[in-house]
Amino acid sequence: MKIKVAILEQDQNYQNRLMVALREKFPDKLEVIRCAPNDDVLKVIEEQEVKVFAINQMINVNLNSIPEECAVVIFTEMKDEKIEDYITICKYQRIYDIGGQLYKVGKNHDKLMAIKKEKERKELEARLERERKEEEERLKREKEEEEERKRLEAERLEKERREEEARIAQQKAREEEEKRIELERKRAIEEKIKARRRNPKIYAFISAQKDEGSSIASIACTINAQNDEYNILYLDLMQFGKMDRFFTPNATELNYKEILGKAIKGELKGTDVEKAVLTEAKTGINYIYNSECVYEIGALGREGFENLMKAIGEMEKYDIVVLNLEESMSTMTYAAIAHSTKTIFVGSGQHDSNSYLQRKIDAVGSYDKANGTQAVNNVNILYNRYDRKSTQLNIENVTVLGTIQVLKGTEAKVLEAMLKQDVLKNIIKFPE
């Protein structure tokens, strides 16, 4: 009778050679079955009625789950290596020795099992007799102890019930407290954000004189500052602004002219502003499109400007408002500078440009003296189109942010180059 042997070996080359050799040398004694590492070992043993299961010592298999009708042999790397109570065969020896040992294990396994079962039968008979006597004593003892056990069990169950109720109540209270704390934390964060957005920071850009680049610089700074956590609104307050160079003039429920008109009259609400805001698809900038607002921008004044900022604050949506202002120093311009976190005068550094810058900054100082403010402390200078003829002003309390050299090309190319200027990447800073 052939002995069915299943082999599980991590070295596939060794396994193949071993199986071929066993089949050639022991064709009448052994039927060799291959096991792969991902096979269901128990299924292979049961379906193939395997008598001997040989496994490499390095493979992790729960050998205790192998049916006792199947002998387990462990292939070892070293000769005479012992592994618990299992039969071991060194894999590095003659095929006749390996095959002979496998056949011997399989042939003797039934005898060993019979001896084992006979021993177990006798042990079972002795155990049953012992248990019979012990059972008589146990029944007698249990009869006496039953009531006490029931009493203790009832006390234990009652104690556990009370403890479980207390644990559940504590857990529920803890979860409710955690929810309350988390809710309060979220509400505090939301309220902090709302409070911050009710009074958004203002960054005002003003050219020293016409066509010195406040528009493109303010747009570049806004694009660079775009952030998923903070929101920016871009407003152009140039009477003859040319937003169509960079923004799409899409229609809205209310236009800029109507928004500014309501601000002048003191009738503007946050809901009105929402109806005028657009989002530029290319840059993601939120803006209100400036078209034919010459009168309204000129008439806006201090109160109109403050009404506009108040309405934007009512929206509780924007952390920062970026303004592009007229180069002329109107009452609205002074109001914007007074409310600004940072005022950026854009000049070229040329003689006339510096002259205008000096006079405008002096005018801000005069405004401070007349109104008890310190707006000049927030004034900065950004030099654009800076060349070898340009010079920088040195004015007390006024920061020079840096210089941008002359950039040539289309407006789109100039904006693209502007976005790469390091000096424009940190002008707008988000509130903490």
Residue, then its C-alpha position, 0 to 999 in steps of 0.5 A: m500500500k502506498i503512503k500518501v505524503a504531502i510536502l510543504e517547502q518554501d524552497q520551490n526548487y528543492q521541493n520540485r527536486l525532492m518530489v521528482a526524486l521520491r516519485e522515481k525512487f519510491p514509485d510503489k511506496l510513496e504517493v507524493i502530493r505538492c502543497a503550496p504556501n497559500d494552500d489550505v493545508l487541512k483541506v489538502i490533507e482531508e481531501q487527499e487522505v494524506k498519511v504524512f504531512a512534511i513541512n519545512q521548519m521555517i514555514n509557520v503553520n498551526l501544526n496542532s490543527i493537523p488531524e492525528e490520523c496524519a503524521v507530521v514530519i518537519f524538515t530541518e536544516m541541521k541533522d539530529e535537530k529536535i523540535e518539540d515532540y515532532i519527528t524531524i528529518c534533515k533535508y540535506q541527505r540521500i533521497y533513499d534516506i529521506g524517502g525511507q524515513l517518510y515511508k517508515v513514519g507513514k507505515n508505523h503511524d497506524k500502529l502507533m495510533a493503535i497503541k496510543k488509542e489502547k492506552e487512551r482507552k485504559e486511561l479513560e476506563a480508569r478515569l471514568e471509575r475515578e470520576r464516578k467515585e468523585e462524582e458521588e462525592r461531588l454530588k454530595r458536596e454540591k448539594e450542600e454548597e448549592e444554596e450558598r453558590k446561588r446566593l453568591e451568584a445572585e450577589r455577584l450578578e447584582k453587583e455586576r448589574r449595578e457596576e455596569e449601570a454605573r459604567i454606562a452612565q459614566q460613559k454616557a456622561r463622558e461622551e456627552e461632556e466630550k461632545r459638549i466640549e467639542l461643540e463648544r470648541k467648534r463654536a469658538i473656532e467658528e465665532k473666532i472666524k466670524a469675528r475676524r471676518r466681521n472686520p476683515k484686514i485691508y490691504a490697499f495698493i496705490s500708485a505714486q502716479k498713473d500707470e506705475g503698476s498698483s493694479i497688476a501688483s495687487i492682483a499678483c499679491t492676491i493670487n499668491a495669497q490664495n488659500d483654502e483656509y482663508n478667503i480674499l475679496y478683491l475690489d478695484l476702486m479706480q474710476f477708470g479701471k480696466m478690470d477686463r484686462f484680468f477679470t471676466p465681466n460676467a453679469t450679476e444680480l447687482n452690479y458694482k455701480e448699484i453696490l457703491g450707490k447703496a454704500i453712498k446712501g448708507e443702505l448697503k447690506g451684506t446680502d447686497v454685496e453677495k449678489a455682486v461677487l464673482t469668482e475668476a475661473k483662471t485665478g480663483i479670485n473673488y471680486i466685484y467687477n468694476s465697470e462705469c463706476v466713475y461717479e460712484i467711486g468719486a462720490l464714495g467718500r469716507e462714509g461710503f467706504e466705511n459703509l462698504m467695508k461694514a457690509i462686507g463684514e456683515m457677510e462674515k465670509y472674507d478674512i482679507v479685502v485687497l483694494n486697488l485705489e486711485e492715485s489721487m488722495s481723495t477722502m475715500t483714499y484716506a479712509a482706506i489708508a486709515h483702516s488698512t492693515k498695510t498700505i502699499f504705495v507702488g512707485s518706479g523710483q524715478h524722480d517724479s515718482n519719488s516726488y509724488l510718493q514723498r508728498k503722498i506719505d507726507a499727506v498721510g502724516s498730516y491726516d494722522k495729526a488731524n485725526g489722531t491716527q497712526a496710519v503712516n506706520n502701516v505705509n510701505i513702498l513697493y518699487n516697480r519697473y525699477d531700473r538704473k535710474s531709480t532710487q529709493l526713498n528713506i522715510e522714517n516709519v515707512t518700510v520698503l518692501g523691495t523692488i521689481q525690475v522692468l518686466k516686458g511683454t503682454e499684460a498676461k506675461v507680465l502678470e505671470a512674471m510678477l507672480k514669480q517675484d519673491v517680494l510679492k509672495n509675503i506682502i499679504k499675510f493671513p490673520e492668526 
